[in-house]
Amino acid sequence: MHTLRREWPLDLYKLVVGVFVFLSPWIFAFAYGLARTDAWVSGLILMAASTAALVAFHDWEEWLALAVGLWLIAAPWILRMPHLAAKIHIGAGLVCVYLAVLELWMLHYNAPEDGRRRY
């Protein structure tokens, strides 16, 4: 029987952020093509990493979520996005970075006293 890790809600929250980012071009009617494409690709990557972490956890999924979050924060300046798309990307990126860093901290620095890692 597969037992859930205590950090699984954070993966679920990242999955919700990924769905929001993926759907944001339709919800907010992005007119700028690069903003739409970036939201779709970033949302898909975040959803895939979060789903993979829920099914079979490995550290690289959290590092990938952290990288996607940092990209979401930097993308508005790199791709010169309009104001609305920039606010959505930055907000979602901040939430994603926070969740990924929190989970990485819980895994590496909040370990059980016997030193074994929980997966």
N, C-alpha and C positions, 0 to 999 in steps of 0.2 A: 504494500500500500504506500502510495506517495504522500508524504506529509508536506504541508505548506511551510515555507520559510516565514519567519516573522516579518520580513521586509516586503512580502508580496503586495500589500496595499500600495506601496510606492510605485511598483511596476504597473499596477492598474491605473493609478493617477497619470503616469506618463503615457499610457495607452489613450486615456481620455484627452490629454493635451495633443497627442498625435492626431486623433480624430478631429479635434477642433481645428488644428492647423490645416489638415487636409481639406476640411469643408469650408474653411474661411473664404476662399475665392468665390464660392457660391453664396455664402451667407452675407458677405459684405460687398459683393459685386466688384471684385478687382478688375479694373480696366487695363492695367499695365501687365503685359504678357509675362515678363520675367518674374513679377511678384506671384502671379498665378502658378507658374511652373515651379518656382522655388517652394511655394507652400505645398503643392502636391507631392513633390519629391521628398521634401523634409518630413512631411506628415507620414508618408508611406514608410520611410526609413525608421522613424520613431515608433510607428505602430508595429513594424516587423520586429524591432529590437525589444520592445516591451512585451510582445506576445511570446517571443523566444525566451525571455527572462521568466515569464510566468510558467512556461512549459518545462524548460530545462535550463536552469540557471548556470551562467558562466560570467566571470568578471568583465569580459570584453563587451557584453551588452550594455553594461552601465557606462563604460568608457565611451562607447558609441553614442549613447544618449547624451552624455556630457558634450561630446563633439558636436552633435546636432544642435544642442541648445546654444553652444557658443556660436555656431554658424548662424542660427536664427537671430542672435543679437547683432552680429556683424553684417549680415546680408543687406539690411536696408542702406547702409553706406556704400558697400561694395557694388550693389546693383542699382543704386540711386532710386529707391522705391518711393512712391507717393506717401504722403503723410499717414493715411489710414492703414495702409499695408505695413508701413514701418512700425507703427504703434502695436499692431497685432503681432508682428514677428518678434519685436523686442519683448513684449509682455509674455508671450508663450516661451520664448527662449529663456527668460529669467526664471520662470516656473520650472522649466525642464532642467536647467542647470542646478537649481536648488534641490530638486528631487534626486537627481543623479548624484550630486555631491553628498547629500544626506545618506543615501543608500550606500555609497562607497565608504563613508565614514562608519556607518553601522557595521559594515562587513569587516573592515580592517582595524578599526580602533575601538570597537565596542564588542570585542570577541569574548567568548566565555573564558572563565578562569583557567580551564584545563588546556587552553591554547588551540583547541580544535575549531575549525571553521564549520559553520552550519550551512548546508545547502539544501 
